[in-house]
Amino acid sequence: MRLIISIVLAAIVAFLAYMLYANIKEPITFHAEKQAREQVVFNKLDQIREAQTIFKDITGQFAHSFDTLASVLKTDSIEFVNVIGDPDSEEEFITTYTYTPAIDSIMAMGINLDSLRYVPFSEVGKTFSIQADTITYQQTLVHVCEVGTRYKEFMGEYASEKFARYDNLYKPGGQVKFGNMEKPTLNGNW
């Protein structure tokens, strides 16, 4: 009888030890996975922001779709202005214009235009949302854009609200983005 009680108590202790381990491991795993996934998504958004900036340098506006963005950046050129002399002085200065294929700059930055639209860690084919337009801001017509995705798109098994108990700021429905359709900024919210 004592042996049976000892075995049952040992099993209960083992079960409780496992539960304690699991309760400690889950928030640590969540934070590590969240941080790793966020960093990859933030890097991808930085690449999209760079591509949009180059697109705007070429066309004067932001791309409203990834197809347009890729098409222009693969086929068009970036204008570089070289000024020899001081344009603020009374002496003459020379301005020359040179053009470089945009794809050269894009490739030098390590940006893959064919996969730029896809959200890392998401279902196959899930893309970032992209918007571009013009607005009147402080009595001036300006170009704006916004590109982003929601946490639930790239957090996989951690996309549940139950993980918010480990991070008060975590909201699976919350958006990670750069830009704003209401004011001219390309800042990210991360």
N, C-alpha and C positions, 0 to 999 in steps of 0.2 A: 504494500500500500504506500509506504514511504517512497519507494522508487517511482511509482506512478505519479505521485504528487510532485516529486523533484523533476521528473521529465516534463510534466505539464507546466510547472513554474519556469523551467528553462526555456520551453517553447514560447511562453508569454514574454519573457525577458528578451528573447531573440526577436520576436515580432515587434515589441516596443522599440527596441534598438534600431530595427530596420525603419520603422515609421519616423523616428527621430532623424535618422540619416536622410530619408527621403524629403522630409520637411525642410531640412537645411540645404540639401542639394538643389531643390527646385528653384528657389530664388537666385541662387548663384549661377545656375545654368541659364536661367532666363536673362539675367543682366549681361552675362557674357555673350549670349547669342544675339540679344538686342543690340548691343554695342557693335558687334562684328557686322551684322546685317545693315545697321544704320550707316556705318562708315562706307560700305560698298555703294549703297544708294546715294549717299551724299556725294561721293566721288563721281558717280554717273551724272547726277544733277549738275555738278561743277562742269563736267564735259559738255553737257547740253547748253549750259550758260555760255561757255566759251564759243561754241558753235553758233549760238544765236547772236552773240556779239559780232563775230566775223560776218555772219549773214547781214546784220544791220549795217556794218561798214560797207558792204558791197551794194546792197539794195536801198538803204535808207530806212528800212522798216524791219520788223521781226517776222519770222516765218510763222504761219498759222497752222502748218502741218509738218510732220517729219518728212513726208515725201518731198515737199517744196524745199525744206532745209537741206536735205541730202542732194537733191538735184542741183541746186545753185552752188553748193560748196564743192561738188564734184566737177562742175563745168565752168565756173566763173573765176575771175581773178580779183585779187586784192590790190588796191591802188596804194602806193607808198609815195609820199611827197618828201623830196629832199631839198632843203634850203641851204644854199651856200652863201655865207655872209650873214649880216645881222639885219633882219627886216625892220627893226625898230630904229636903226640909224639912218642918216641921210644918204649914206653910200648905197650904191646899187647892190642888189643881191640877185642870185639866180635860183629859180625854182625849177626842179625837174620832177617828172612823174615817171615812176616805174611800176610795172604790173607783175605780180607773181601769182601763179595758180593757187587758188585757195586750198585745194586738196593737199598741196605740199605742206602748208602750215598745219592743216588738220592732222595729217599723218605724223608730222614732227611732234605733235602734242599727244600722240598715241590714241587718237579718237577713231573709233570704227563707226562710220556713218551708217552701216547696214544694221548694226545691233544697238545703236544709240537709243532707239525708241523703247526698247524692252526693259521692264522693271526686273532687276535681279531678284532671285529667289521666289519669283511669282509663278503662277500657272503659265504654261506655254502660251505665248502670244499676247500676254498682258502688257499693255503699253502705258507710258506716262501720259497724262492728260496735257494738252498743249493748247494755249489760246494766245491770240495776238490781235491787237486792234489799235485804233487811235482814240484818244480822249482829249477833252479840254481840261487842262490842269493849270490853274492860276492864269487863266485867260490866254493860254498857249496850247496849240494843238501838238500833242506828243504821242509817240508810239510806245505802247506797253505790251508786255507779254507775261504769261504765267505758265509754269510747267511744274507738275507735281504728281504725287500718288498718295495713297492712304497707307497707314501702317499695316492694316489687315491684308494688303496686297502682297507684302513681302515678309511678313513675320511668320508665315507658315503655321505650325502647331501652336505658336505663342500669340496668335491673333485674337485670342479670347479675352473678354473683359475680366476674367478671373485673375489674370496676371497683373492687373492694375493695383492689386493689393501690395505688390512688391515695388511699385514705382508710382507715386501719386500723380506724376505728369503723363503717364502712359495712357493713351486712348487709342484703341485699335482703329476707330473711325477718324482719328485725327489725321490731318494732311501734312506731308513733308513737301515743301515747294520752294521755288525761288520766283521772284517777280510778284507783280500785283496788278490786277486789271483796273484798279482805281487810282493808282499814282505811279509815276515813273521811277521805278526802282528795280534792281535786279538782285537785291539782297535775298538770302535764304532765311528760312525760319528755324534753322537748326543751330 
